[in-house]
């Protein structure tokens, strides 16, 4: 079980990897107190970096981070890794793994057969799951071949739960589970109230692999990194052995009970992320 953050000792942290939604942002907007604490951390040393790890698109992250951290982004202190088959650090691609046309078609077919509504998201646009025919017509209309260059499927839907549509999940897992991870979770904020999300990602392409690759690129030992998240889709990152891993106090019980996650901090809306930074990072009080 994760230990209370108040028991943590001070350490040198070179990179903070932080989740966006809920952990550092609420209703799609960065929490003001988190912004203040991140800026303080970055001011301590020019080599410090804060990297958001998120399933959001590059366009979304630019819109949310640049207004507050444009100078830090230019200096290379702030960035983000967007995952979901692709992973990019700001405009630099770390890896690219597209979902083949037949897999995209299978997901759409399963969704339609089981009455699951929602949207597919990639780096640039959102796509309806109404039907395969409408999907193809929409692609032709916008001139953007989604299925041929899919960047990791992400379904946001108001009526999907494993309990309500068990056959959808079972059929999908049977069809593509050998090569893809299916993660389901319910975001805890007003924007997605009562919604369930499912991420469909390539096996081994997740937040943890992004953290490892980025730290390696920067030449930073993982022991000198800190990870903060609050949802099951960040579990691989939270359960990494080397970093200082911190789960938010309002995270699902399965995360707070994990013996692989080191610390638990306050609730997102109590600035749990900033509180953890001040408790762990040297020269932050």
Helices and strands as residue ranges (DSSP letters): E 3-4, G 5-7, E 15-19, E 25-26, E 29-30, H 32-44, E 49-54, H 58-74, E 78-82, E 87-89, E 92-95, H 101-113, E 119-121, E 126-128, H 132-142, G 146-149, E 153-157, H 166-176, E 180-185, E 196-202, H 207-218, G 222-224, E 225-229, G 232-234, H 235-238, E 244-247, H 253-256, E 263-264, G 268-270, H 272-280
